[in-house]
Amino acid sequence: MTRQPFNHDLRLKRASEHLQSIEAEVRRWREEHPYRTYVKFDEQSGEKSIIAEVFWQPRAELGLLIGDCIHNLRSTLDNLVYDLARANRNGPLSRSIARDSQFPIFASEAKFLSKGMRQIRGVAPVAKTIIEGLQAYRRGDRKSAHHPWCSFSTGFDATLNGGSFRLCACSLADTS
């Protein structure tokens, strides 16, 4: 008998399907030659700039596909933590562990320790160590704490908990 896939397996498969659709949509858009690029030289400063002039945007469906893909990738991580917690227990999860289990993504160690450890308290210690090692603040360079991915992830967590996916798309677009 074959093993029933865990939820994280199914979510990752769905995200992969969305990614294939995104690649096909981008390929279709690019085949239409919707932009041109050229080099602009500033004689005063001696600087060269590469300019991309977009004649028309891709179809709106591309944004929906990207949002669905990101949502499924994030859900994959959350489902992975839930499945790891299930695998670590000899029986059903407590209500609080089931409710709180999600993949933590934090830009600072302090936030990870104060909030993230609660989110992974049901998983085995070795898995906790791996998850902590994947945090942005562990990258070793000071820029990572201010990387747009960290801002996006923090916004995404709040968006999911608040129940509004549209806000997530806005926070994704804001990379400042």
Secondary structure, 3 states (H helix, E strand, C coil): CCCCCCHHHHHHHHHHHHHHHHHHHHHHHHHCCCEEEEEEECCCCCCEEEEEEECCCCCCHHHHHHHHHHHHHHHHHHHHHHHHHHHHCCCCCCHHHHHHCCCCCCCCHHHHHHHHHHHCCCCCHHHHHHHHHCCHHHHCCHHHHHCHHHHHHHHHHHHHHHCCHHHHHHHHHCCC
